[in-house]
Amino acid sequence: MNKPLRRIAIFCGLLVLALLLRTNWLQYVEADELNSHERNRRVLIERYATERGNIVVDGKPITGSANTKDTDFAFKRTYLDGPMWAPVTGYASQAFGASQIENIEDGILTGNDDQLFFDRTMAMFTGDEAKGGNVVTTLNGAAQKAAFEGLGKKKGAVVALEPGTGKILALASTPSYDPSSFAGYGATDEKSWNKLGKDTDKPMLNRALRETYPPGSTFKVVTAAAALEHGVVDDIDAKTDSPLPWTMPGTTTELVNEGNIPCKDATLREALRVSCNTVFGKLGYNVGKDKMLETAKKFGFNEEQFVPVRANASIFPEELNDSQTALSSIGQFDTRTTPLQMAMVASAVANDGKLMKPYMIDQLEAPNLDVIKKTESEEMGQPLSQEHAQMLQEMMETVVNEGTGRNAQIPNVTVGGKTGTAQHGENNSKNPYAWFISYAKGENGSPVAVAVVVEDSDATRDDISGGGLAAPIAKDVMKAVIDSKK
């Protein structure tokens, strides 16, 4: 063979070798990734080839499946009371993918999870129609309805927890959206999706988990816990060293109380009852930034939560000077929190200082309803001792019985709470946020802890308060939980 032909032969051989290597690489190395790639239409066709399993509340499905005509997809997702449950379920769309529980438990709901291999195999032999498994939630239908209807046309969020277990009983966010409106693959679905994306009110934002707000005076519960835990205060009915006016350290600025309230040297109980900025600002300064940060972290601040849907981290600033520490300790400056986080604070206080990890999936079921996996309650930590938690309970119950939280009172039920009105906008130019955190406690302990934030409303600025706007919503949610347990 002459030299040019030999070179051509070698070159062709290298091309064949490269082709073989590429083919084997695709078949054996990248096969799984390509098979599951979101742009692989066969994956989508398989996902919607059978009826999707259901998301269940109170033993009843809040989702379903409908036959789809004139498309590759046999079924599309349907929702019962979609806007009310969207913050819990998320969405499953033939065109736009899935979110939240619909996404996290997609394998179970489609029936493609490895845990359902036996069920799929048996269906092949028995000839039964293949279908997905179910996700059973911890949610309480009556509490969710009370939360959603209580928020109404207001922008805001509600979270309710069972303090002893961490079960999420309600998770509402408004304004909301209907996942059914874009569950298919047609022009109407695309139009609905695009409209939601352009809506300046952000109806697809899960405000209960993903939005952080200045907590205002509700954060004073955390500051009180820090003062008790670190020995700055040991008697909630003893006078504190709280001058009025009080000038924040390192500044010439006096910390202002809202209204003409008796805050000079007020006791811790009285200071929480009337919400004294001066008392709690000075307490936070006395505790110190490091110990304030330590206590906030014990309640869950500065760390993302997974329920299993991800919740944004609530923030207590790590770099503070003395005056910033004082402001942060009354829920101002750069302190920010999700409604979930503040429900966790109320829950830990109600549960005698023990904080349970929040979760909203009780169990996963196979198509034949056999339990595949059950969530066990898990302790996150002990932000405060039982003794100090019970002191805080006394203080929060005084707020409801005699203070700014009277609108949360429930006949024959022990209720503790704390109001908050958080400043908002440049130079506080916008309507403030109205907060209320609370718990309701029966003879057998506390069945529910709640956090409510109203981001805006039709009320005038002077009429916006945690006690006026948020407390009645919390009351209805707590009452719904208590009534459902009778």
Disulfide bonds with the S-S distance in Angstrom:
Cys263-Cys276 2.12
